[in-house]
Amino acid sequence: MMHMEITLRSTALDMDTKVTVLFPEDRHHTADTRGKTYPVLYVLNGGKEDCSSWINLSTLFLMCRDLDLVVVLPSGNNSSYCDAVYGQSYFTWISEELPVKMKNLFPITDDPEQTFIMGESMGGYGTARIALACPEKFGKAVILSGGNFHPFQFGATPHRIGIFGSEEEWKTSDNNLFNLVDRLSTYEGHKPEYIFYCGTEDRAYTSCKELEDRLRSTCPDVTVKSEYWHGQHNFFFWNQAIPKALKEFGFDIVENSVV
């Protein structure tokens, strides 16, 4: 698998931004793969991280090394993957602009059933935020230690106000994920599967369960899966979840693959 870090100009962000891409590589043969298209997985980083965190801290590269899967890792930059009230439009960048740029550069499928999204912590919230708002774009969404976080639970800091506005603005906006769940209940188009993984000792456990329960009760036609086991809010837990997620995406991990 090829590992690339590229710089793209984003109109939504009005700046250059870095994206890491993992692209399938025939490491032992010379097969002609021209004309072939690949499934794609968008992976969102957590707060205080960037697109390098999943490469440096997780087993993602190793797990995907022999898979026919394009992995796209944009930088979230403490944005919560929202279109900020006073700031940049990360939701628009990730959900609309980035997929078009990736398809212009790489042979990525147009099939939503083969388009996946996954993220941890802030990226788990972002995964839910994007997959609930744009259900037609994804086959499956894996939410790792993410939920409907209340941004003002620990105070109205300038950073939170910049993204979400006032607490009242947040309550009625799409950044309150319960509003997106309610909207999804009346949506008649394609809907992805939502899969939750979280550690039982994780500080996000309660909000993760609340979002799962809200989805199950409000959208009975949506497939919701979850698995909770001992673990905390870190990559020791999320690394255990990676092979589970890849299996949900339809891939088998070959542990004894040749170097």
C-alpha positions as CSV (number, residue, x, y, z in Angstrom):
1,M,0.0,0.0,0.0
2,M,1.3,3.4,-1.0
3,H,1.4,6.1,1.7
4,M,1.0,9.7,0.3
5,E,0.7,13.0,2.0
6,I,-0.7,15.6,-0.4
7,T,-1.6,19.3,0.0
8,L,-4.8,20.5,-1.5
9,R,-6.4,23.9,-1.9
10,S,-9.8,23.9,-0.2
11,T,-12.4,26.4,-1.3
12,A,-14.6,25.7,1.7
13,L,-11.6,26.4,4.1
14,D,-10.1,29.1,1.9
15,M,-6.6,27.7,2.4
16,D,-4.3,24.8,1.7
17,T,-4.7,21.7,3.8
18,K,-3.0,18.3,4.1
19,V,-4.6,15.0,3.4
20,T,-3.0,11.6,3.9
21,V,-3.9,8.9,1.4
22,L,-3.3,5.1,1.5
23,F,-3.6,3.6,-1.9
24,P,-3.5,-0.1,-2.8
25,E,-0.3,-1.3,-4.3
26,D,0.5,-4.6,-6.0
27,R,3.7,-5.2,-4.0
28,H,4.7,-8.6,-5.5
29,H,3.4,-8.6,-9.1
30,T,2.9,-6.4,-12.1
31,A,-0.8,-6.7,-12.6
32,D,-2.4,-4.1,-14.9
33,T,-5.0,-2.4,-12.7
34,R,-5.9,0.4,-15.2
35,G,-9.7,0.9,-15.2
36,K,-10.2,-0.6,-11.8
37,T,-12.1,1.3,-9.1
38,Y,-11.7,0.9,-5.4
39,P,-13.9,1.2,-2.3
40,V,-13.0,4.2,-0.1
41,L,-12.7,4.8,3.6
42,Y,-12.6,8.3,5.0
43,V,-11.0,8.3,8.5
44,L,-11.4,11.3,10.8
45,N,-8.9,12.2,13.5
46,G,-9.7,13.3,17.0
47,G,-9.2,16.7,18.7
48,K,-5.7,18.1,19.0
49,E,-4.6,15.7,16.2
50,D,-4.1,15.9,12.5
51,C,-4.1,13.5,9.5
52,S,-0.9,11.8,10.8
53,S,-2.4,10.6,14.1
54,W,-3.9,7.4,12.6
55,I,-0.6,6.6,10.9
56,N,1.6,7.2,13.9
57,L,-0.7,5.8,16.7
58,S,-2.8,3.1,15.1
59,T,-2.4,-0.2,13.2
60,L,-4.6,1.1,10.3
61,F,-1.8,1.0,7.8
62,L,-0.8,-2.5,8.7
63,M,-4.4,-3.7,8.7
64,C,-5.1,-2.2,5.3
65,R,-1.8,-3.0,3.7
66,D,-3.0,-5.8,1.5
67,L,-6.6,-4.6,1.0
68,D,-8.1,-3.2,-2.2
69,L,-9.2,-0.1,-0.4
70,V,-8.4,3.6,-0.7
71,V,-8.1,5.2,2.8
72,V,-8.4,9.0,3.0
73,L,-7.3,10.9,6.1
74,P,-8.0,14.6,6.1
75,S,-6.9,16.9,9.0
76,G,-9.7,18.0,11.3
77,N,-7.9,20.7,13.2
78,N,-10.1,20.9,16.3
79,S,-13.0,21.8,14.0
80,S,-15.5,19.2,15.2
81,Y,-16.0,18.8,11.5
82,C,-18.7,21.5,11.5
83,D,-19.3,24.6,9.4
84,A,-18.3,27.1,12.1
85,V,-20.6,30.0,13.0
86,Y,-17.5,32.1,13.2
87,G,-14.8,30.3,11.2
88,Q,-14.1,27.7,8.6
89,S,-16.5,25.2,6.9
90,Y,-15.0,21.8,7.7
91,F,-18.3,20.0,7.3
92,T,-18.6,21.3,3.7
93,W,-14.9,20.5,3.1
94,I,-15.2,16.8,4.2
95,S,-18.7,16.0,3.0
96,E,-18.8,17.8,-0.3
97,E,-15.5,19.1,-1.6
98,L,-13.0,16.5,-0.5
99,P,-14.8,13.5,-2.1
100,V,-14.9,15.3,-5.5
101,K,-11.2,16.1,-5.3
102,M,-10.3,12.5,-4.3
103,K,-12.3,11.1,-7.2
104,N,-10.6,13.5,-9.6
105,L,-7.2,12.2,-8.4
106,F,-7.8,8.5,-7.6
107,P,-10.0,5.7,-9.1
108,I,-12.5,5.7,-6.3
109,T,-16.0,4.2,-6.7
110,D,-19.2,6.2,-6.9
111,D,-21.1,3.5,-5.2
112,P,-22.3,4.7,-1.7
113,E,-22.4,1.0,-0.6
114,Q,-18.6,0.9,-1.0
115,T,-18.0,4.3,0.6
116,F,-17.3,4.2,4.3
117,I,-16.5,6.7,7.1
118,M,-14.9,6.2,10.5
119,G,-13.4,8.4,13.2
120,E,-12.4,8.5,16.9
121,S,-13.3,11.0,19.6
122,M,-13.9,14.3,17.9
123,G,-13.7,12.3,14.7
124,G,-16.4,9.9,16.0
125,Y,-18.6,12.9,16.5
126,G,-17.6,14.1,13.0
127,T,-18.4,10.7,11.5
128,A,-21.9,10.8,13.0
129,R,-22.3,14.4,12.0
130,I,-21.5,13.7,8.4
131,A,-23.1,10.3,8.0
132,L,-26.4,11.5,9.6
133,A,-26.5,14.7,7.5
134,C,-25.5,12.9,4.3
135,P,-26.9,9.4,4.5
136,E,-27.1,9.0,0.8
137,K,-23.3,9.1,0.5
138,F,-22.2,6.2,2.7
139,G,-22.7,2.4,3.1
140,K,-21.5,2.2,6.7
141,A,-20.3,4.6,9.3
142,V,-18.2,3.5,12.3
143,I,-18.3,5.8,15.3
144,L,-15.5,5.2,17.8
145,S,-16.0,6.8,21.2
146,G,-18.2,9.5,19.7
147,G,-21.6,10.8,20.6
148,N,-23.8,13.8,20.7
149,F,-21.3,15.9,22.7
150,H,-22.8,18.9,24.4
151,P,-20.2,21.6,23.5
152,F,-21.1,23.8,26.5
153,Q,-21.1,21.2,29.2
154,F,-17.8,22.5,30.5
155,G,-18.3,26.1,29.7
156,A,-18.7,28.5,26.8
157,T,-15.1,29.0,25.7
158,P,-14.3,31.3,22.7
159,H,-13.3,28.3,20.6
160,R,-16.7,26.5,21.2
161,I,-18.6,29.7,20.6
162,G,-16.7,30.2,17.4
163,I,-17.8,26.8,16.1
164,F,-21.3,26.4,17.5
165,G,-22.4,30.0,18.3
166,S,-24.5,30.3,21.5
167,E,-25.9,27.3,23.4
168,E,-29.3,28.1,22.0
169,E,-28.0,28.2,18.5
170,W,-26.4,24.8,19.0
171,K,-29.6,23.3,20.3
172,T,-31.5,24.1,17.2
173,S,-28.7,23.4,14.7
174,D,-27.5,20.4,12.8
175,N,-24.5,20.3,15.1
176,N,-26.9,18.9,17.7
177,L,-27.0,15.3,16.4
178,F,-30.4,14.5,17.8
179,N,-31.8,17.0,15.3
180,L,-30.2,15.0,12.5
181,V,-31.5,11.7,13.9
182,D,-35.0,13.2,13.9
183,R,-34.6,14.3,10.3
184,L,-33.3,10.9,9.3
185,S,-36.5,9.3,10.6
186,T,-38.5,11.0,7.8
187,Y,-35.8,10.6,5.1
188,E,-36.9,8.0,2.4
189,G,-33.6,7.6,0.5
190,H,-30.6,5.4,1.1
191,K,-29.5,5.1,4.7
192,P,-26.1,3.6,5.8
193,E,-25.5,1.3,8.7
194,Y,-24.3,3.0,11.9
195,I,-21.8,1.0,14.0
196,F,-20.7,2.1,17.5
197,Y,-17.6,0.9,19.3
198,C,-16.6,2.4,22.7
199,G,-14.8,1.3,25.9
200,T,-16.9,0.8,29.0
201,E,-14.5,3.0,30.9
202,D,-14.3,5.7,28.2
203,R,-15.5,9.2,29.2
204,A,-17.5,9.2,25.9
205,Y,-19.4,6.0,26.8
206,T,-22.6,7.7,28.0
207,S,-22.9,10.0,25.1
208,C,-22.1,7.2,22.7
209,K,-24.8,5.0,24.1
210,E,-27.3,7.9,24.1
211,L,-26.8,8.5,20.4
212,E,-27.1,4.8,19.6
213,D,-30.3,4.5,21.7
214,R,-31.7,7.6,20.0
215,L,-31.0,6.2,16.6
216,R,-32.6,2.8,17.5
217,S,-35.7,4.3,18.9
218,T,-36.2,7.1,16.4
219,C,-35.2,5.3,13.2
220,P,-36.3,1.7,13.5
221,D,-35.7,1.1,9.7
222,V,-32.0,1.9,10.1
223,T,-29.4,-0.8,10.9
224,V,-27.6,0.0,14.1
225,K,-24.9,-2.2,15.5
226,S,-22.7,-1.7,18.6
227,E,-20.1,-3.4,20.7
228,Y,-18.8,-2.2,24.0
229,W,-15.9,-3.8,26.0
230,H,-13.3,-2.8,28.6
231,G,-11.3,0.1,27.4
232,Q,-10.6,3.8,27.7
233,H,-10.4,6.8,25.4
234,N,-7.2,6.0,23.5
235,F,-5.7,4.1,20.6
236,F,-5.1,1.0,22.7
237,F,-8.9,0.6,22.5
238,W,-9.4,1.9,19.0
239,N,-6.7,-0.4,17.6
240,Q,-8.9,-3.3,18.8
241,A,-11.8,-1.8,16.9
242,I,-10.0,-1.4,13.6
243,P,-10.2,-5.1,12.4
244,K,-13.8,-5.3,13.6
245,A,-14.6,-2.2,11.5
246,L,-12.8,-3.6,8.4
247,K,-14.7,-6.8,8.7
248,E,-18.0,-4.8,8.8
249,F,-16.8,-3.1,5.6
250,G,-16.4,-6.6,4.0
251,F,-12.6,-7.1,4.3
252,D,-10.7,-10.0,5.8
253,I,-7.5,-9.3,7.5
254,V,-4.7,-11.7,6.5
255,E,-2.3,-11.8,9.6
256,N,0.3,-13.9,7.8
257,S,0.7,-11.9,4.6
258,V,4.1,-11.9,3.0
259,V,6.3,-8.9,3.7
